[in-house]
């Protein structure tokens, strides 16, 4: 049987994985029931590129409100050296 990493690489094809950022993490936590999104994000698929490839390109770029919200979220995560994020990770994962 193939490893999880091999299976996710198979979903992605020959494209290198895309790293998570605050926006992808926020989207995953905001949509925990979206299995398709979770699989694509786990595989590191570039969803914008995928949408273009299958004929559904984005009509325009990300809104300035989304960018502002994402920047604020990233600033929260990085505040105090990421202390709150590390506390949550330790609490949730027991590490």
DOLUM-752464 format. One record per residue: x, z, y of N, C-alpha, C in turn; residue number from 1; residue in one letter. Coordinates in steps of 0.1 Angstrom, whole numbers, always signed. Atoms other than C-alpha are relative to their C-alpha. Layout:
REM residues N
{npx:X, npz:Z, npy:Y, capx:X, capz:Z, capy:Y, cpx:X, cpz:Z, cpy:Y, markol:NUM, kolkol:a}
...
//
This chain:
REM residues 95
{npx:+8, npz:+0, npy:-12, capx:+0, capz:+0, capy:+0, cpx:+9, cpz:+0, cpy:+13, markol:1, kolkol:x}
{npx:-8, npz:+1, npy:-12, capx:+12, capz:-8, capy:+35, cpx:-2, cpz:+12, cpy:+8, markol:2, kolkol:x}
{npx:+1, npz:-11, npy:-9, capx:+20, capz:+19, capy:+60, cpx:-10, cpz:-3, cpy:+12, markol:3, kolkol:x}
{npx:+9, npz:+1, npy:-11, capx:-3, capz:+25, capy:+90, cpx:+7, cpz:-9, cpy:+11, markol:4, kolkol:x}
{npx:-8, npz:+8, npy:-10, capx:+25, capz:+11, capy:+113, cpx:+0, cpz:-15, cpy:-4, markol:5, kolkol:x}
{npx:+0, npz:+14, npy:+5, capx:+26, capz:-21, capy:+92, cpx:-14, cpz:-6, cpy:+2, markol:6, kolkol:x}
{npx:+14, npz:+5, npy:-1, capx:-12, capz:-25, capy:+93, cpx:-3, cpz:-2, cpy:+15, markol:7, kolkol:x}
{npx:+3, npz:+2, npy:-14, capx:-13, capz:-20, capy:+131, cpx:+8, cpz:-12, cpy:+5, markol:8, kolkol:x}
{npx:-8, npz:+11, npy:-4, capx:+16, capz:-45, capy:+135, cpx:-7, cpz:-13, cpy:-4, markol:9, kolkol:x}
{npx:+7, npz:+12, npy:+5, capx:-5, capz:-70, capy:+115, cpx:-12, cpz:-3, cpy:+9, markol:10, kolkol:x}
{npx:+11, npz:+2, npy:-10, capx:-34, capz:-65, capy:+140, cpx:+6, cpz:-7, cpy:+12, markol:11, kolkol:x}
{npx:-7, npz:+4, npy:-13, capx:-10, capz:-71, capy:+169, cpx:+6, cpz:-14, cpy:-2, markol:12, kolkol:x}
{npx:-7, npz:+13, npy:+2, capx:+7, capz:-102, capy:+153, cpx:+14, cpz:+2, cpy:+4, markol:13, kolkol:x}
{npx:-14, npz:+0, npy:-4, capx:+41, capz:-111, capy:+166, cpx:+3, cpz:+6, cpy:+14, markol:14, kolkol:x}
{npx:-1, npz:-5, npy:-14, capx:+35, capz:-95, capy:+200, cpx:+5, cpz:+15, cpy:+0, markol:15, kolkol:x}
{npx:-4, npz:-14, npy:+0, capx:+54, capz:-63, capy:+208, cpx:-11, cpz:+10, cpy:+5, markol:16, kolkol:x}
{npx:+11, npz:-9, npy:-4, capx:+32, capz:-32, capy:+212, cpx:+1, cpz:+4, cpy:+14, markol:17, kolkol:x}
{npx:+1, npz:-5, npy:-14, capx:+20, capz:-21, capy:+246, cpx:+0, cpz:+15, cpy:+0, markol:18, kolkol:x}
{npx:+0, npz:-15, npy:+0, capx:+27, capz:+15, capy:+255, cpx:-12, cpz:+5, cpy:+7, markol:19, kolkol:x}
{npx:+11, npz:-6, npy:-7, capx:+0, capz:+38, capy:+265, cpx:+4, cpz:+5, cpy:+14, markol:20, kolkol:x}
{npx:-2, npz:-5, npy:-13, capx:-4, capz:+49, capy:+301, cpx:-12, cpz:+10, cpy:+3, markol:21, kolkol:x}
{npx:+11, npz:-10, npy:-3, capx:-27, capz:+74, capy:+318, cpx:-14, cpz:-7, cpy:-1, markol:22, kolkol:x}
{npx:+13, npz:+7, npy:+0, capx:-54, capz:+47, capy:+321, cpx:-5, cpz:-2, cpy:-14, markol:23, kolkol:x}
{npx:+5, npz:+2, npy:+14, capx:-55, capz:+39, capy:+284, cpx:-4, cpz:+13, cpy:-7, markol:24, kolkol:x}
{npx:+4, npz:-14, npy:+5, capx:-55, capz:+76, capy:+275, cpx:-13, cpz:+4, cpy:+5, markol:25, kolkol:x}
{npx:+13, npz:-3, npy:-6, capx:-83, capz:+82, capy:+299, cpx:-12, cpz:-8, cpy:-6, markol:26, kolkol:x}
{npx:+10, npz:+8, npy:+6, capx:-103, capz:+53, capy:+285, cpx:-3, cpz:+4, cpy:-14, markol:27, kolkol:x}
{npx:+2, npz:-5, npy:+14, capx:-98, capz:+66, capy:+249, cpx:-8, cpz:+13, cpy:+0, markol:28, kolkol:x}
{npx:+7, npz:-13, npy:+0, capx:-109, capz:+101, capy:+258, cpx:-14, cpz:-2, cpy:+6, markol:29, kolkol:x}
{npx:+13, npz:+2, npy:-6, capx:-138, capz:+87, capy:+279, cpx:-10, cpz:-7, cpy:-9, markol:30, kolkol:x}
{npx:+8, npz:+8, npy:+9, capx:-150, capz:+65, capy:+250, cpx:+4, cpz:+4, cpy:-14, markol:31, kolkol:x}
{npx:-5, npz:-4, npy:+14, capx:-143, capz:+85, capy:+218, cpx:-7, cpz:-7, cpy:-11, markol:32, kolkol:x}
{npx:+8, npz:+6, npy:+11, capx:-170, capz:+66, capy:+198, cpx:+3, cpz:-15, cpy:-1, markol:33, kolkol:x}
{npx:-3, npz:+15, npy:+1, capx:-155, capz:+31, capy:+205, cpx:+11, cpz:-2, cpy:-9, markol:34, kolkol:x}
{npx:-9, npz:+2, npy:+10, capx:-138, capz:+24, capy:+173, cpx:+9, cpz:-12, cpy:+2, markol:35, kolkol:x}
{npx:-8, npz:+12, npy:-2, capx:-127, capz:-11, capy:+182, cpx:+11, cpz:+3, cpy:+11, markol:36, kolkol:x}
{npx:-10, npz:-3, npy:-11, capx:-110, capz:+2, capy:+214, cpx:+11, cpz:+9, cpy:-6, markol:37, kolkol:x}
{npx:-10, npz:-9, npy:+6, capx:-93, capz:+29, capy:+194, cpx:+10, cpz:-7, cpy:-9, markol:38, kolkol:x}
{npx:-9, npz:+8, npy:+8, capx:-79, capz:+4, capy:+169, cpx:+9, cpz:-9, cpy:+8, markol:39, kolkol:x}
{npx:-8, npz:+9, npy:-8, capx:-67, capz:-20, capy:+195, cpx:+11, cpz:+8, cpy:+8, markol:40, kolkol:x}
{npx:-9, npz:-8, npy:-7, capx:-51, capz:+8, capy:+215, cpx:+11, cpz:+6, cpy:-9, markol:41, kolkol:x}
{npx:-9, npz:-6, npy:+10, capx:-35, capz:+23, capy:+184, cpx:+10, cpz:-11, cpy:-4, markol:42, kolkol:x}
{npx:-9, npz:+11, npy:+4, capx:-20, capz:-11, capy:+175, cpx:+8, cpz:-4, cpy:+12, markol:43, kolkol:x}
{npx:-8, npz:+4, npy:-12, capx:-7, capz:-15, capy:+211, cpx:-4, cpz:-14, cpy:+4, markol:44, kolkol:x}
{npx:+4, npz:+14, npy:-4, capx:-27, capz:-47, capy:+217, cpx:-2, cpz:-1, cpy:+15, markol:45, kolkol:x}
{npx:+2, npz:+2, npy:-14, capx:-27, capz:-61, capy:+252, cpx:-15, cpz:-6, cpy:+1, markol:46, kolkol:x}
{npx:+14, npz:+5, npy:+0, capx:-65, capz:-63, capy:+257, cpx:-3, cpz:-10, cpy:+10, markol:47, kolkol:x}
{npx:+2, npz:+11, npy:-10, capx:-64, capz:-84, capy:+288, cpx:+4, cpz:-13, cpy:-5, markol:48, kolkol:x}
{npx:-5, npz:+12, npy:+6, capx:-43, capz:-110, capy:+270, cpx:-9, cpz:-5, cpy:-11, markol:49, kolkol:x}
{npx:+9, npz:+3, npy:+11, capx:-66, capz:-108, capy:+240, cpx:-13, cpz:-6, cpy:+5, markol:50, kolkol:x}
{npx:+13, npz:+6, npy:-5, capx:-97, capz:-114, capy:+261, cpx:+2, cpz:-14, cpy:+6, markol:51, kolkol:x}
{npx:-2, npz:+14, npy:-5, capx:-81, capz:-144, capy:+278, cpx:+1, cpz:-10, cpy:-12, markol:52, kolkol:x}
{npx:-3, npz:+9, npy:+11, capx:-70, capz:-158, capy:+244, cpx:-13, cpz:-4, cpy:-7, markol:53, kolkol:x}
{npx:+13, npz:+3, npy:+7, capx:-106, capz:-156, capy:+229, cpx:-10, cpz:-6, cpy:+10, markol:54, kolkol:x}
{npx:+9, npz:+7, npy:-9, capx:-121, capz:-172, capy:+260, cpx:-8, cpz:+9, cpy:+10, markol:55, kolkol:x}
{npx:+7, npz:-9, npy:-8, capx:-132, capz:-141, capy:+280, cpx:+9, cpz:+6, cpy:+10, markol:56, kolkol:x}
{npx:-10, npz:-6, npy:-10, capx:-107, capz:-137, capy:+309, cpx:-7, cpz:+8, cpy:+10, markol:57, kolkol:x}
{npx:+5, npz:-9, npy:-11, capx:-112, capz:-110, capy:+335, cpx:-3, cpz:-9, cpy:+12, markol:58, kolkol:x}
{npx:+4, npz:+8, npy:-11, capx:-130, capz:-124, capy:+365, cpx:+9, cpz:+3, cpy:+13, markol:59, kolkol:x}
{npx:-8, npz:-4, npy:-11, capx:-108, capz:-105, capy:+389, cpx:+8, cpz:+12, cpy:-4, markol:60, kolkol:x}
{npx:-8, npz:-12, npy:+4, capx:-82, capz:-77, capy:+389, cpx:-7, cpz:+13, cpy:+1, markol:61, kolkol:x}
{npx:+5, npz:-14, npy:+0, capx:-87, capz:-40, capy:+387, cpx:-4, cpz:+4, cpy:+14, markol:62, kolkol:x}
{npx:+5, npz:-3, npy:-14, capx:-108, capz:-26, capy:+416, cpx:+10, cpz:+11, cpy:+6, markol:63, kolkol:x}
{npx:-8, npz:-10, npy:-7, capx:-90, capz:-5, capy:+442, cpx:-4, cpz:+14, cpy:-3, markol:64, kolkol:x}
{npx:+5, npz:-13, npy:+3, capx:-112, capz:+24, capy:+433, cpx:+5, cpz:+5, cpy:-14, markol:65, kolkol:x}
{npx:-5, npz:-4, npy:+13, capx:-101, capz:+23, capy:+397, cpx:+15, cpz:+3, cpy:+1, markol:66, kolkol:x}
{npx:-14, npz:-3, npy:-2, capx:-65, capz:+21, capy:+408, cpx:+3, cpz:+14, cpy:+6, markol:67, kolkol:x}
{npx:-1, npz:-13, npy:-7, capx:-69, capz:+51, capy:+431, cpx:-3, cpz:+11, cpy:-10, markol:68, kolkol:x}
{npx:+3, npz:-11, npy:+10, capx:-86, capz:+71, capy:+404, cpx:+11, cpz:+1, cpy:-11, markol:69, kolkol:x}
{npx:-11, npz:-1, npy:+10, capx:-59, capz:+62, capy:+379, cpx:+12, cpz:+7, cpy:+5, markol:70, kolkol:x}
{npx:-11, npz:-6, npy:-6, capx:-32, capz:+72, capy:+403, cpx:-2, cpz:+15, cpy:+2, markol:71, kolkol:x}
{npx:+3, npz:-14, npy:-2, capx:-49, capz:+105, capy:+410, cpx:+1, cpz:+7, cpy:-14, markol:72, kolkol:x}
{npx:-1, npz:-5, npy:+14, capx:-52, capz:+111, capy:+372, cpx:+15, cpz:+2, cpy:-4, markol:73, kolkol:x}
{npx:-14, npz:-1, npy:+3, capx:-15, capz:+103, capy:+367, cpx:+7, cpz:+11, cpy:+7, markol:74, kolkol:x}
{npx:-6, npz:-11, npy:-8, capx:-6, capz:+127, capy:+395, cpx:-3, cpz:+13, cpy:-6, markol:75, kolkol:x}
{npx:+4, npz:-12, npy:+6, capx:-26, capz:+154, capy:+379, cpx:+8, cpz:+3, cpy:-13, markol:76, kolkol:x}
{npx:-8, npz:-2, npy:+12, capx:-8, capz:+149, capy:+346, cpx:+14, cpz:+4, cpy:+2, markol:77, kolkol:x}
{npx:-14, npz:-3, npy:-3, capx:+26, capz:+150, capy:+362, cpx:+2, cpz:+12, cpy:+8, markol:78, kolkol:x}
{npx:-1, npz:-12, npy:-8, capx:+19, capz:+180, capy:+384, cpx:+7, cpz:+11, cpy:-7, markol:79, kolkol:x}
{npx:-7, npz:-12, npy:+6, capx:+42, capz:+210, capy:+378, cpx:+7, cpz:-4, cpy:-13, markol:80, kolkol:x}
{npx:-8, npz:+5, npy:+12, capx:+63, capz:+189, capy:+353, cpx:-9, cpz:-2, cpy:-12, markol:81, kolkol:x}
{npx:+8, npz:+3, npy:+11, capx:+33, capz:+182, capy:+331, cpx:-4, cpz:+13, cpy:-8, markol:82, kolkol:x}
{npx:+3, npz:-13, npy:+7, capx:+27, capz:+219, capy:+323, cpx:-14, cpz:+1, cpy:-6, markol:83, kolkol:x}
{npx:+14, npz:-1, npy:+5, capx:-11, capz:+216, capy:+320, cpx:-2, cpz:-9, cpy:-12, markol:84, kolkol:x}
{npx:+1, npz:+10, npy:+11, capx:-8, capz:+185, capy:+298, cpx:+7, cpz:+6, cpy:-13, markol:85, kolkol:x}
{npx:-7, npz:-6, npy:+12, capx:+17, capz:+203, capy:+275, cpx:-8, cpz:+11, cpy:-5, markol:86, kolkol:x}
{npx:+8, npz:-11, npy:+4, capx:-5, capz:+233, capy:+274, cpx:-12, cpz:-5, cpy:-9, markol:87, kolkol:x}
{npx:+12, npz:+6, npy:+7, capx:-35, capz:+212, capy:+263, cpx:+4, cpz:-6, cpy:-14, markol:88, kolkol:x}
{npx:-5, npz:+6, npy:+12, capx:-14, capz:+193, capy:+237, cpx:+3, cpz:+12, cpy:-10, markol:89, kolkol:x}
{npx:-4, npz:-11, npy:+9, capx:-1, capz:+226, capy:+223, cpx:-13, cpz:+7, cpy:-5, markol:90, kolkol:x}
{npx:+13, npz:-7, npy:+4, capx:-37, capz:+241, capy:+222, cpx:-7, cpz:-9, cpy:-10, markol:91, kolkol:x}
{npx:+8, npz:+8, npy:+9, capx:-53, capz:+211, capy:+206, cpx:+7, cpz:-4, cpy:-13, markol:92, kolkol:x}
{npx:-7, npz:+4, npy:+12, capx:-26, capz:+201, capy:+182, cpx:+7, cpz:+11, cpy:-7, markol:93, kolkol:x}
{npx:-6, npz:-12, npy:+7, capx:-13, capz:+236, capy:+174, cpx:+15, cpz:-1, cpy:+0, markol:94, kolkol:x}
{npx:-15, npz:+1, npy:+1, capx:+23, capz:+228, capy:+183, cpx:+6, cpz:+9, cpy:+11, markol:95, kolkol:x}
//
